[in-house]
Amino acid sequence: MRPPQNVVKFRLAGFPLDALDQKRMRRLRRTSDRTGVPIPDLISEIVGQVIEIWLAEAELPNKIVKFPAARTIVSPEFC
């Protein structure tokens, strides 16, 4: 459902905050108070970390070395 035309999403330093619930906003505020880092800087750092994780996961299939399946020969005396 789309919001009405007269509703504007709340933004903090360009970051839309409509996707954050109250619990996450409180956690950001506590972390900001404890570390002395402003909330917009925390959000950009978190977004950067998430993007790095996504890029690493996307490269993972290229880094896996596939070895040929080992063939096992069963001799008749073991059957």
N, C-alpha and C positions, 0 to 999 in steps of 0.2 A: 504494500500500500504506500503510495507516495504522499509525502507531507504536503500540506496546503502551500500555496505560493507565498504567503506572508510569513512562513516559518523559515528561519535561517539557522543552519547548523552552527553550534558553538565551536569556535576554533581557538587554539592557543598556539601562537607562533606558527600558524599555517597548518597545524595538525588538527584534523576533525576529531572531536572528543565524543561524538554521539555513540560510538561503538564501545566506549568504556563504561562499565557499570560503576556503581558507587564504591564497591569493595576495592576495585582496582585503582580508582582515583584516590582513595584513602591510603592505599599501599604506596602509590607514587608520592603522595604528600609526605608520608612518614619517612620514606627513603630520601626524599629531597631534604627534609629537615635534618635527618641524621648525617647525611654526607655533605650537605651544603651545596649540592648541585641543583640548579634550577630544573623544574619539571620538564620544560621543552628539551633541555639537553639530555635528560634521562630518557625521554621518549625517542629522541633521535639515536641515542646509543643502543637502545633495545631494538629498534628497527634495523639498525646496522648489523647487530649480532644475528638477528633472524635471517637477514638476507645472506650473510656469510654461511650460516648453517644450510640454507636452501641450496646455495651454490656448491657447497661441499657434497651434499647429498646427490646433486645432479651429476657431479663428476665421478661419483663412486662407481657406477657401472663401467666406466672407462678404465678404472684402475684395477679392477678385478681380473686376475690372470686365470684363464680357463685352461685347465689341463685335460688331456684326453682321458676318458674313462678307462680305468685299468681293467683288463680282461683277466678273468680267473679261469684257468683251465682245470677242470676237475678230472682227475684220473679215475679210471674204472675201479681201481682197488679201494677207493674211499666211498664209493656209492653203495 
